[in-house]
Amino acid sequence: MKRSSPDAWDQLTPKTKARVSQLLRLNPDQPDWTDGFPSKQKSKAAFTRASGWADDIKRKSDYTDDGETPFGPVSSRNIGYADKLMHRCWHYKDIPFSPDNTPTHDVPDPNAETQIIAFRDTLASQAASDDLKSYDLVGFSTLSAMSISRCMPPPALRMINRSIAHRYFMSCQTEKVLDSI
């Protein structure tokens, strides 16, 4: 499981750190993320550990595994911590590939790309609640820390997916996204 880099925390402005910390305190697992850390390190610890929350909820009985295939409007809903679906389809974007030019299928929505954009837009929104911003901050952190490499072999396909992931993550300009909250 990947976690956000502590170095990423160090790149944030003091104002952004304060706002990120405020939002992360709304996550129900925040006390576990910071348990045992000195007071001055709790915010950085929460930021670093937040990106693993999608993995953490897999072990919780109150979350439902909704599978890897989107199944209608409920797959795209973005309602904050009241949502008890794991939204596994948000964690990757499969890229269809055919070595013999056999027609492929469209990439289903939602996926990692659509969610990065949705989370970024929510974080920048003046109308979004702090609960939703907290949820989307954790989701954005998760997707930013993950490698979108669910493609099947050969290795060239994994490289294509990593390249696509890098392009989307870089286009999000993470520091600007966090500075906008």
ROKE-514920 format. One record per atom (N, C-alpha, C): atom name; x negated, y, z. Coordinates in nm, 3 decimals. Atoms other than C-alpha are relative to their C-alpha. Example, Ala and Ser with C-alpha at 12.3 -4.5 7.8 and 13.67 -1.06 7.14 Angstrom:
BEGIN
SITE  a      px      py      pz
SITE  N  -0.089  -0.119   0.000
SITE CA  -1.230  -0.450   0.780
SITE  C  -0.090   0.120   0.000
SITE  N   0.082  -0.119  -0.006
SITE CA  -1.367  -0.106   0.714
SITE  C   0.077   0.109   0.073
END
This chain:
BEGIN
SITE  a      px      py      pz
SITE  N  -0.085  -0.117   0.000
SITE CA   0.000   0.000   0.000
SITE  C  -0.090   0.124   0.000
SITE  N   0.078  -0.122   0.009
SITE CA  -0.140   0.338  -0.098
SITE  C   0.060   0.106   0.091
SITE  N  -0.042  -0.113  -0.082
SITE CA  -0.121   0.642   0.122
SITE  C  -0.055   0.128  -0.061
SITE  N   0.051  -0.127   0.047
SITE CA  -0.162   1.009   0.043
SITE  C  -0.136   0.024   0.062
SITE  N   0.134  -0.028  -0.048
SITE CA  -0.514   1.126   0.080
SITE  C   0.002   0.109   0.107
SITE  N   0.014  -0.108  -0.098
SITE CA  -0.602   1.320   0.393
SITE  C  -0.061   0.125  -0.063
SITE  N   0.059  -0.115   0.070
SITE CA  -0.801   1.539   0.153
SITE  C   0.107   0.087  -0.064
SITE  N  -0.110  -0.078   0.059
SITE CA  -0.474   1.642  -0.015
SITE  C   0.057   0.095   0.104
SITE  N  -0.048  -0.085  -0.109
SITE CA  -0.357   1.775   0.322
SITE  C  -0.091   0.121   0.017
SITE  N   0.096  -0.108  -0.019
SITE CA  -0.673   1.980   0.352
SITE  C   0.006   0.106  -0.109
SITE  N  -0.012  -0.095   0.111
SITE CA  -0.597   2.148   0.016
SITE  C   0.121   0.092   0.014
SITE  N  -0.120  -0.080  -0.017
SITE CA  -0.265   2.288   0.138
SITE  C  -0.028   0.126   0.080
SITE  N   0.012  -0.125  -0.076
SITE CA  -0.228   2.643   0.266
SITE  C   0.060  -0.021   0.139
SITE  N  -0.061   0.013  -0.133
SITE CA  -0.144   2.690   0.636
SITE  C   0.153   0.013  -0.004
SITE  N  -0.146  -0.017   0.011
SITE CA   0.207   2.808   0.540
SITE  C   0.064  -0.127  -0.055
SITE  N  -0.055   0.123   0.059
SITE CA   0.265   2.499   0.325
SITE  C  -0.012  -0.115   0.098
SITE  N   0.014   0.105  -0.101
SITE CA   0.129   2.269   0.596
SITE  C   0.111   0.010   0.105
SITE  N  -0.105  -0.019  -0.100
SITE CA   0.375   2.420   0.843
SITE  C   0.136  -0.046  -0.054
SITE  N  -0.129   0.037   0.059
SITE CA   0.669   2.371   0.606
SITE  C   0.007  -0.151  -0.025
SITE  N   0.005   0.144   0.021
SITE CA   0.563   2.017   0.509
SITE  C   0.019  -0.073   0.134
SITE  N  -0.013   0.061  -0.134
SITE CA   0.528   1.929   0.878
SITE  C   0.144   0.008   0.050
SITE  N  -0.139  -0.019  -0.043
SITE CA   0.874   2.071   0.952
SITE  C   0.091  -0.101  -0.072
SITE  N  -0.084   0.093   0.076
SITE CA   1.028   1.860   0.675
SITE  C  -0.028  -0.145   0.037
SITE  N   0.033   0.139  -0.034
SITE CA   0.841   1.541   0.766
SITE  C   0.056  -0.040   0.136
SITE  N  -0.058   0.031  -0.130
SITE CA   0.971   1.566   1.124
SITE  C   0.145  -0.048  -0.011
SITE  N  -0.138   0.045   0.021
SITE CA   1.318   1.499   0.979
SITE  C   0.009  -0.146  -0.041
SITE  N  -0.002   0.141   0.038
SITE CA   1.217   1.152   0.861
SITE  C   0.014  -0.085   0.126
SITE  N  -0.021   0.081  -0.120
SITE CA   1.341   0.887   1.105
SITE  C  -0.124  -0.077   0.047
SITE  N   0.120   0.074  -0.038
SITE CA   1.001   0.714   1.102
SITE  C  -0.117   0.089   0.043
SITE  N   0.109  -0.091  -0.032
SITE CA   0.795   1.024   1.175
SITE  C  -0.064  -0.027   0.136
SITE  N   0.066   0.029  -0.128
SITE CA   0.742   0.937   1.543
SITE  C  -0.097  -0.119  -0.008
SITE  N   0.089   0.115   0.017
SITE CA   0.592   0.602   1.439
SITE  C  -0.127   0.038  -0.076
SITE  N   0.116  -0.043   0.079
SITE CA   0.364   0.773   1.187
SITE  C  -0.103   0.074   0.084
SITE  N   0.090  -0.087  -0.076
SITE CA   0.218   1.002   1.449
SITE  C  -0.035  -0.055   0.138
SITE  N   0.025   0.059  -0.131
SITE CA   0.217   0.775   1.755
SITE  C  -0.149  -0.029   0.018
SITE  N   0.140   0.025  -0.032
SITE CA  -0.126   0.767   1.914
SITE  C  -0.097   0.104  -0.053
SITE  N   0.087  -0.104   0.052
SITE CA  -0.261   1.069   1.729
SITE  C   0.002   0.121   0.094
SITE  N   0.000  -0.124  -0.078
SITE CA  -0.373   1.379   1.916
SITE  C   0.093   0.103  -0.064
SITE  N  -0.096  -0.100   0.046
SITE CA  -0.133   1.671   1.885
SITE  C  -0.047   0.073  -0.126
SITE  N   0.052  -0.077   0.114
SITE CA  -0.358   1.859   1.640
SITE  C  -0.009  -0.083  -0.129
SITE  N   0.011   0.086   0.118
SITE CA  -0.371   1.559   1.405
SITE  C   0.133  -0.061  -0.044
SITE  N  -0.129   0.064   0.030
SITE CA  -0.003   1.458   1.405
SITE  C   0.055   0.037  -0.138
SITE  N  -0.055  -0.042   0.130
SITE CA   0.098   1.664   1.100
SITE  C  -0.076  -0.064  -0.115
SITE  N   0.082   0.063   0.105
SITE CA  -0.190   1.534   0.890
SITE  C   0.027  -0.150  -0.006
SITE  N  -0.029   0.144  -0.004
SITE CA  -0.118   1.177   1.002
SITE  C   0.136  -0.028  -0.065
SITE  N  -0.133   0.019   0.059
SITE CA   0.250   1.211   0.910
SITE  C  -0.005   0.016  -0.151
SITE  N   0.013  -0.023   0.144
SITE CA   0.162   1.352   0.568
SITE  C  -0.067  -0.118  -0.068
SITE  N   0.074   0.111   0.058
SITE CA  -0.084   1.071   0.504
SITE  C   0.083  -0.127  -0.003
SITE  N  -0.076   0.125  -0.011
SITE CA   0.151   0.795   0.617
SITE  C   0.136   0.006  -0.069
SITE  N  -0.132  -0.013   0.062
SITE CA   0.469   0.933   0.456
SITE  C   0.008  -0.070  -0.135
SITE  N  -0.005   0.058   0.134
SITE CA   0.374   0.801   0.115
SITE  C   0.022  -0.151   0.002
SITE  N  -0.027   0.144  -0.011
SITE CA   0.411   0.444   0.243
SITE  C   0.140  -0.032   0.046
SITE  N  -0.134   0.020  -0.055
SITE CA   0.769   0.494   0.360
SITE  C   0.083  -0.095  -0.086
SITE  N  -0.078   0.089   0.088
SITE CA   0.917   0.318   0.054
SITE  C  -0.036  -0.146   0.027
SITE  N   0.038   0.136  -0.038
SITE CA   0.718   0.009   0.154
SITE  C   0.051  -0.033   0.141
SITE  N  -0.044   0.023  -0.138
SITE CA   0.809   0.050   0.521
SITE  C   0.147  -0.041   0.007
SITE  N  -0.143   0.030  -0.011
SITE CA   1.185   0.042   0.456
SITE  C   0.035  -0.140  -0.053
SITE  N  -0.025   0.136   0.048
SITE CA   1.153  -0.297   0.284
SITE  C   0.014  -0.098   0.117
SITE  N  -0.005   0.086  -0.118
SITE CA   1.116  -0.446   0.633
SITE  C   0.114   0.038   0.094
SITE  N  -0.107  -0.046  -0.088
SITE CA   1.419  -0.267   0.777
SITE  C   0.133  -0.064  -0.040
SITE  N  -0.125   0.071   0.028
SITE CA   1.748  -0.449   0.808
SITE  C   0.114   0.093  -0.043
SITE  N  -0.109  -0.090   0.038
SITE CA   1.959  -0.137   0.754
SITE  C  -0.015   0.058  -0.141
SITE  N   0.016  -0.041   0.139
SITE CA   1.828  -0.085   0.398
SITE  C   0.034  -0.117  -0.091
SITE  N  -0.044   0.101   0.096
SITE CA   1.968  -0.272   0.098
SITE  C  -0.093  -0.003  -0.119
SITE  N   0.081   0.018   0.119
SITE CA   1.749  -0.412  -0.175
SITE  C   0.093   0.002  -0.121
SITE  N  -0.089  -0.017   0.114
SITE CA   1.925  -0.286  -0.486
SITE  C  -0.059  -0.053  -0.130
SITE  N   0.061   0.060   0.118
SITE CA   1.693  -0.469  -0.726
SITE  C  -0.080   0.099  -0.082
SITE  N   0.089  -0.082   0.083
SITE CA   1.464  -0.339  -0.994
SITE  C   0.066   0.056  -0.124
SITE  N  -0.070  -0.047   0.118
SITE CA   1.726  -0.273  -1.260
SITE  C   0.106   0.101   0.041
SITE  N  -0.103  -0.099  -0.032
SITE CA   1.929   0.048  -1.244
SITE  C   0.139  -0.053  -0.032
SITE  N  -0.135   0.052   0.020
SITE CA   2.303  -0.024  -1.212
SITE  C   0.106   0.107   0.018
SITE  N  -0.103  -0.102  -0.003
SITE CA   2.501   0.294  -1.262
SITE  C  -0.038   0.120   0.084
SITE  N   0.026  -0.128  -0.068
SITE CA   2.534   0.629  -1.086
SITE  C  -0.065  -0.014   0.137
SITE  N   0.058   0.017  -0.133
SITE CA   2.441   0.490  -0.744
SITE  C  -0.153  -0.013  -0.008
SITE  N   0.144   0.014   0.016
SITE CA   2.092   0.417  -0.881
SITE  C  -0.071   0.135  -0.005
SITE  N   0.060  -0.132   0.015
SITE CA   2.031   0.786  -0.946
SITE  C   0.029   0.094   0.116
SITE  N  -0.040  -0.095  -0.103
SITE CA   2.193   0.936  -0.642
SITE  C  -0.118   0.039   0.088
SITE  N   0.107  -0.057  -0.082
SITE CA   1.971   1.156  -0.434
SITE  C   0.070   0.077   0.112
SITE  N  -0.083  -0.057  -0.106
SITE CA   2.153   1.218  -0.107
SITE  C  -0.072   0.012   0.135
SITE  N   0.074  -0.012  -0.126
SITE CA   1.879   1.212   0.156
SITE  C   0.000  -0.129   0.080
SITE  N   0.019   0.116  -0.086
SITE CA   1.832   0.980   0.450
SITE  C   0.127  -0.081   0.025
SITE  N  -0.123   0.078  -0.012
SITE CA   2.197   0.874   0.453
SITE  C   0.003  -0.115  -0.101
SITE  N   0.008   0.103   0.104
SITE CA   2.110   0.667   0.146
SITE  C  -0.079  -0.118   0.055
SITE  N   0.064   0.120  -0.055
SITE CA   2.029   0.313   0.259
SITE  C  -0.036  -0.101  -0.109
SITE  N   0.050   0.085   0.107
SITE CA   1.928   0.175  -0.081
SITE  C  -0.151   0.017  -0.010
SITE  N   0.146  -0.008   0.016
SITE CA   1.562   0.095  -0.147
SITE  C  -0.040   0.070  -0.129
SITE  N   0.028  -0.064   0.129
SITE CA   1.582   0.235  -0.502
SITE  C  -0.131  -0.049  -0.061
SITE  N   0.124   0.056   0.053
SITE CA   1.314   0.000  -0.626
SITE  C  -0.029   0.044  -0.143
SITE  N   0.022  -0.043   0.138
SITE CA   1.368   0.117  -0.985
SITE  C  -0.064   0.138  -0.008
SITE  N   0.064  -0.131  -0.001
SITE CA   1.235   0.459  -0.882
SITE  C  -0.153  -0.011   0.004
SITE  N   0.142   0.014  -0.033
SITE CA   0.887   0.318  -0.817
SITE  C  -0.089  -0.027  -0.119
SITE  N   0.080   0.031   0.118
SITE CA   0.774   0.251  -1.172
SITE  C   0.076   0.044  -0.125
SITE  N  -0.063  -0.018   0.130
SITE CA   0.844   0.307  -1.539
SITE  C  -0.064  -0.101  -0.093
SITE  N   0.050   0.099   0.095
SITE CA   0.807   0.006  -1.762
SITE  C   0.000   0.061  -0.139
SITE  N   0.013  -0.048   0.137
SITE CA   0.687   0.092  -2.110
SITE  C   0.013  -0.120  -0.094
SITE  N  -0.015   0.115   0.091
SITE CA   0.821  -0.147  -2.376
SITE  C  -0.116  -0.009  -0.098
SITE  N   0.112   0.023   0.092
SITE CA   0.554  -0.300  -2.596
SITE  C   0.027  -0.127  -0.077
SITE  N  -0.015   0.118   0.084
SITE CA   0.566  -0.542  -2.886
SITE  C  -0.122  -0.012  -0.090
SITE  N   0.120   0.015   0.083
SITE CA   0.240  -0.671  -3.040
SITE  C   0.033  -0.034  -0.145
SITE  N  -0.035   0.037   0.138
SITE CA   0.430  -0.795  -3.347
SITE  C   0.110   0.090  -0.058
SITE  N  -0.098  -0.099   0.045
SITE CA   0.658  -0.491  -3.390
SITE  C   0.145  -0.046   0.014
SITE  N  -0.137   0.037  -0.033
SITE CA   0.965  -0.673  -3.259
SITE  C   0.065   0.120   0.068
SITE  N  -0.065  -0.115  -0.066
SITE CA   1.218  -0.406  -3.161
SITE  C   0.002  -0.018   0.152
SITE  N  -0.002   0.001  -0.146
SITE CA   1.200  -0.317  -2.794
SITE  C   0.125   0.073   0.048
SITE  N  -0.117  -0.066  -0.059
SITE CA   1.463  -0.180  -2.559
SITE  C  -0.041   0.137   0.054
SITE  N   0.026  -0.130  -0.060
SITE CA   1.495   0.172  -2.423
SITE  C  -0.040  -0.017   0.146
SITE  N   0.039   0.000  -0.140
SITE CA   1.340   0.249  -2.087
SITE  C   0.122   0.046   0.082
SITE  N  -0.118  -0.039  -0.077
SITE CA   1.623   0.256  -1.830
SITE  C  -0.028   0.117   0.094
SITE  N   0.003  -0.107  -0.100
SITE CA   1.694   0.559  -1.614
SITE  C   0.084  -0.046   0.117
SITE  N   0.117  -0.076  -0.041
SITE CA   1.626   0.625  -1.336
SITE  C  -0.124  -0.087   0.006
SITE  N   0.129   0.066  -0.012
SITE CA   1.259   0.541  -1.311
SITE  C  -0.095   0.099   0.067
SITE  N   0.095  -0.088  -0.071
SITE CA   0.943   0.692  -1.162
SITE  C  -0.006   0.138  -0.063
SITE  N   0.008  -0.130   0.067
SITE CA   0.930   0.966  -1.423
SITE  C   0.120   0.088   0.032
SITE  N  -0.119  -0.081  -0.026
SITE CA   1.290   1.079  -1.376
SITE  C   0.004   0.045   0.146
SITE  N  -0.004  -0.034  -0.142
SITE CA   1.250   1.073  -0.997
SITE  C  -0.106   0.103   0.038
SITE  N   0.101  -0.103  -0.026
SITE CA   0.925   1.270  -0.992
SITE  C   0.058   0.137  -0.036
SITE  N  -0.060  -0.127   0.044
SITE CA   1.108   1.541  -1.185
SITE  C   0.112   0.041   0.094
SITE  N  -0.111  -0.032  -0.091
SITE CA   1.418   1.520  -0.963
SITE  C  -0.052   0.047   0.136
SITE  N   0.056  -0.039  -0.130
SITE CA   1.211   1.536  -0.643
SITE  C  -0.066   0.138  -0.009
SITE  N   0.066  -0.130   0.019
SITE CA   1.004   1.827  -0.777
SITE  C   0.104   0.111  -0.004
SITE  N  -0.104  -0.103   0.012
SITE CA   1.320   2.019  -0.868
SITE  C   0.071   0.024   0.132
SITE  N  -0.063  -0.016  -0.131
SITE CA   1.481   1.953  -0.529
SITE  C  -0.090   0.078   0.094
SITE  N   0.093  -0.069  -0.090
SITE CA   1.170   2.066  -0.344
SITE  C  -0.008   0.149  -0.031
SITE  N   0.008  -0.142   0.040
SITE CA   1.172   2.394  -0.540
SITE  C   0.135   0.072   0.016
SITE  N  -0.134  -0.058  -0.004
SITE CA   1.547   2.449  -0.496
SITE  C   0.025   0.076   0.131
SITE  N  -0.040  -0.076  -0.118
SITE CA   1.670   2.719  -0.260
SITE  C   0.129  -0.055   0.060
SITE  N  -0.130   0.049  -0.045
SITE CA   2.007   2.543  -0.236
SITE  C  -0.007  -0.135   0.071
SITE  N   0.009   0.134  -0.059
SITE CA   1.884   2.199  -0.124
SITE  C  -0.015   0.008   0.152
SITE  N   0.010   0.006  -0.146
SITE CA   1.922   2.107   0.243
SITE  C  -0.140  -0.047   0.041
SITE  N   0.128   0.048  -0.050
SITE CA   1.617   2.039   0.457
SITE  C  -0.004  -0.152   0.007
SITE  N  -0.005   0.146  -0.001
SITE CA   1.732   1.677   0.496
SITE  C  -0.037  -0.055  -0.138
SITE  N   0.028   0.047   0.135
SITE CA   1.728   1.630   0.119
SITE  C  -0.144   0.034  -0.040
SITE  N   0.139  -0.036   0.031
SITE CA   1.398   1.817   0.084
SITE  C  -0.098  -0.094   0.070
SITE  N   0.086   0.093  -0.073
SITE CA   1.244   1.594   0.351
SITE  C  -0.004  -0.135  -0.071
SITE  N  -0.011   0.129   0.071
SITE CA   1.367   1.279   0.175
SITE  C  -0.077   0.005  -0.132
SITE  N   0.066  -0.013   0.130
SITE CA   1.241   1.406  -0.161
SITE  C  -0.150   0.025   0.015
SITE  N   0.143  -0.017  -0.027
SITE CA   0.907   1.514  -0.013
SITE  C  -0.066  -0.136   0.022
SITE  N   0.052   0.134  -0.024
SITE CA   0.854   1.160   0.111
SITE  C   0.000  -0.081  -0.130
SITE  N  -0.006   0.069   0.128
SITE CA   0.967   1.021  -0.224
SITE  C  -0.105   0.049  -0.098
SITE  N   0.102  -0.058   0.088
SITE CA   0.742   1.258  -0.417
SITE  C  -0.138  -0.047   0.044
SITE  N   0.128   0.046  -0.054
SITE CA   0.454   1.164  -0.190
SITE  C  -0.025  -0.146  -0.036
SITE  N   0.012   0.141   0.034
SITE CA   0.521   0.794  -0.248
SITE  C  -0.038  -0.018  -0.147
SITE  N   0.026   0.017   0.143
SITE CA   0.532   0.825  -0.626
SITE  C  -0.135   0.058  -0.040
SITE  N   0.130  -0.060   0.030
SITE CA   0.226   1.049  -0.630
SITE  C  -0.115  -0.090   0.042
SITE  N   0.105   0.089  -0.050
SITE CA   0.030   0.786  -0.438
SITE  C  -0.002  -0.135  -0.072
SITE  N  -0.010   0.131   0.064
SITE CA   0.146   0.487  -0.642
SITE  C  -0.060   0.003  -0.140
SITE  N   0.041   0.016   0.139
SITE CA   0.004   0.359  -0.964
SITE  C   0.115  -0.064  -0.074
SITE  N  -0.109   0.056   0.078
SITE CA   0.269   0.300  -1.224
SITE  C  -0.062  -0.099  -0.098
SITE  N   0.070   0.099   0.082
SITE CA   0.114  -0.018  -1.355
SITE  C   0.069  -0.135   0.003
SITE  N  -0.076   0.124  -0.003
SITE CA   0.389  -0.278  -1.364
SITE  C   0.002  -0.069  -0.135
SITE  N   0.001   0.066   0.130
SITE CA   0.321  -0.358  -1.727
SITE  C  -0.065  -0.137   0.012
SITE  N   0.059   0.132   0.004
SITE CA   0.241  -0.717  -1.803
SITE  C  -0.134   0.007  -0.070
SITE  N   0.125   0.002   0.075
SITE CA  -0.103  -0.815  -1.932
SITE  C   0.028   0.019  -0.148
SITE  N   0.143  -0.012  -0.022
SITE CA  -0.308  -0.743  -2.137
SITE  C  -0.041   0.129   0.071
SITE  N   0.049  -0.117  -0.073
SITE CA  -0.526  -0.490  -1.954
SITE  C   0.022   0.132  -0.073
SITE  N  -0.021  -0.125   0.074
SITE CA  -0.483  -0.236  -2.233
SITE  C   0.135   0.062   0.035
SITE  N  -0.131  -0.054  -0.037
SITE CA  -0.116  -0.203  -2.137
SITE  C  -0.004   0.066   0.137
SITE  N   0.013  -0.062  -0.132
SITE CA  -0.206  -0.135  -1.775
SITE  C  -0.068   0.136  -0.013
SITE  N   0.069  -0.129   0.021
SITE CA  -0.440   0.139  -1.897
SITE  C   0.096   0.102  -0.059
SITE  N  -0.098  -0.092   0.057
SITE CA  -0.159   0.292  -2.105
SITE  C   0.092   0.052   0.111
SITE  N  -0.087  -0.043  -0.108
SITE CA   0.068   0.298  -1.801
SITE  C  -0.071   0.093   0.097
SITE  N   0.075  -0.089  -0.090
SITE CA  -0.202   0.450  -1.580
SITE  C  -0.016   0.137  -0.062
SITE  N   0.015  -0.128   0.069
SITE CA  -0.259   0.718  -1.841
SITE  C   0.129   0.080   0.005
SITE  N  -0.130  -0.066  -0.007
SITE CA   0.113   0.797  -1.851
SITE  C   0.025   0.050   0.142
SITE  N  -0.019  -0.041  -0.140
SITE CA   0.128   0.805  -1.471
SITE  C  -0.084   0.122   0.031
SITE  N   0.090  -0.113  -0.027
SITE CA  -0.171   1.038  -1.454
SITE  C   0.056   0.127  -0.064
SITE  N  -0.053  -0.117   0.069
SITE CA  -0.014   1.272  -1.711
SITE  C   0.117   0.059   0.077
SITE  N  -0.116  -0.052  -0.072
SITE CA   0.313   1.298  -1.517
SITE  C  -0.039   0.057   0.136
SITE  N   0.040  -0.050  -0.131
SITE CA   0.147   1.338  -1.179
SITE  C  -0.073   0.133  -0.013
SITE  N   0.074  -0.124   0.018
SITE CA  -0.088   1.604  -1.309
SITE  C   0.093   0.113  -0.045
SITE  N  -0.091  -0.104   0.048
SITE CA   0.195   1.789  -1.486
SITE  C   0.087   0.053   0.113
SITE  N  -0.081  -0.046  -0.113
SITE CA   0.377   1.812  -1.155
SITE  C  -0.072   0.105   0.082
SITE  N   0.079  -0.096  -0.076
SITE CA   0.095   2.021  -1.010
SITE  C   0.039  -0.005   0.147
SITE  N  -0.044   0.033  -0.135
SITE CA   0.138   1.874  -0.665
SITE  C  -0.010   0.117   0.097
SITE  N   0.014  -0.112  -0.095
SITE CA   0.003   2.173  -0.474
SITE  C   0.106   0.106  -0.025
SITE  N  -0.104  -0.100   0.032
SITE CA   0.243   2.407  -0.658
SITE  C   0.137  -0.050   0.045
SITE  N  -0.128   0.056  -0.045
SITE CA   0.533   2.171  -0.585
SITE  C   0.012   0.019   0.150
SITE  N  -0.008  -0.012  -0.145
SITE CA   0.451   2.166  -0.216
SITE  C   0.002   0.146   0.044
SITE  N  -0.005  -0.142  -0.035
SITE CA   0.388   2.540  -0.207
SITE  C   0.138   0.060  -0.023
SITE  N  -0.132  -0.055   0.033
SITE CA   0.741   2.591  -0.345
SITE  C   0.107  -0.034   0.105
SITE  N  -0.106   0.040  -0.094
SITE CA   0.923   2.429  -0.050
SITE  C   0.022   0.098   0.112
END
